Amino acid sequence: MTSIGTSVSGTLAPSAEPFLRLEHYTFGVGDRFAHQAKPQLRAFTLAAKDRVEIVPVWNKSNREHTIVGSKPGSVLKAAEAAVRELGWKKPFHIDADHITEATVGAFLASSDYYTIDVAAAIGRPAPDETVSAFLMQHPELFERIDLPGCDAPLNISRAEANQTARKYLFAAQEAGRIYRHIAATKDNGGFITEVSMDETDNPQTPGELLVILAALADEGIPLQTIAPKFTGRFNKGVDYVGNLAQFESEFRSDLAVIAHVVKTYGLPTGLKLSVHSGSDKFSIYPAIYRALRDTKAGVHVKTAGTTWLEELIGLAEAGGDGLALAKEIYAEAYAHREELSAPYAAVIDIDAAKLPTPAQVNQWSPEQYVNALRHDQKCNEFNPSLRQLLHVGYKIAAKMGTRYLDMLEACEESISRNVTANLYERHIRPIFLGT
Ligand SMILES: [Zn+2]
């Protein structure tokens, strides 16, 4: 049963509790070639042995499907097979990641989690009368708001609220339109809704997040996760670049804003932050762990391409034909580095001068290849430029088709070992166990 609450302004608030509730701790994994769901799931079973319940969410965006040439239904199929084989009894979800109105159609049958991406609508001005109606309805936004656990209260001026509403109201309405479009084809509330605003130029402040969430509540979206853009750089597959103290304080303020909007606007009680990490933001994991521990808040952390890089590591480690294929993929990625980087320009920083030539890489031992690629910042052979190039180079492997997939199967032992260890040791433990 969905319940209807009343918001502070006296209007009807959204259906407060969605039918399908997202669990407290969830972790998003990507599996570009649909071969690693089982070793990925094994990492969650290891966490369960540590008595931390983390529910897996397999995410794949339309962009990834297009580049790989896969169909959305394949993600569910691979997840179901892994769940069956490992006897996983807890829930799991399939995230249609970064969908828009134009791309959602293909995901309606097989996903139960929708990440509605409204980044492109940010900054498109809402009509003046919509902005003033919103501000009239929400005088509480300009009152001093004390945020438990934060250094300073939120004091949003009318001018700031006006500016934020101008910038984000149209995007919030767009999210509402897409949500209702999905809801029309799904059972009553039988899916999870996330709204993402991370793929944009500027981070959102906690004050902006408050205004955005009020607007999303007005749209009647039973929102379960929100993905803001945080301060600092979240480049794909490499560590965070930015001010760690500022990140931690902003993250805690965002958690407090979420607790506040749940009480004030009747958004679902489980509403939580979704961190679109771009994978491997190791240096902010301790801050996330501490904030969750102190506030008891839940979180969703989304990772992306690390699993594909673990496939390459496993191929290299296997030596022989596996290593040869991993070298061939590097050579091709090197030759097409500009074209491969273009769609990811905003989220990678490759220093071309630091890329080894294919001729050099062809001389490498398995260990040299693994050391250059594996994200171990203590290893002096680690090469972040090579790692980022390979991260965006999955199109090369996709083009190889069955040649690549057959080699994944031939080198299954070393690949699955690396996939599980990477997720469990480098991500799950530091974020959820603090170790
Ligand atoms: Zn994202």
Residues whose N, C-alpha, C, O or C-beta is under 5 A from the ligand:
A	BS01	ZN	D198 H276
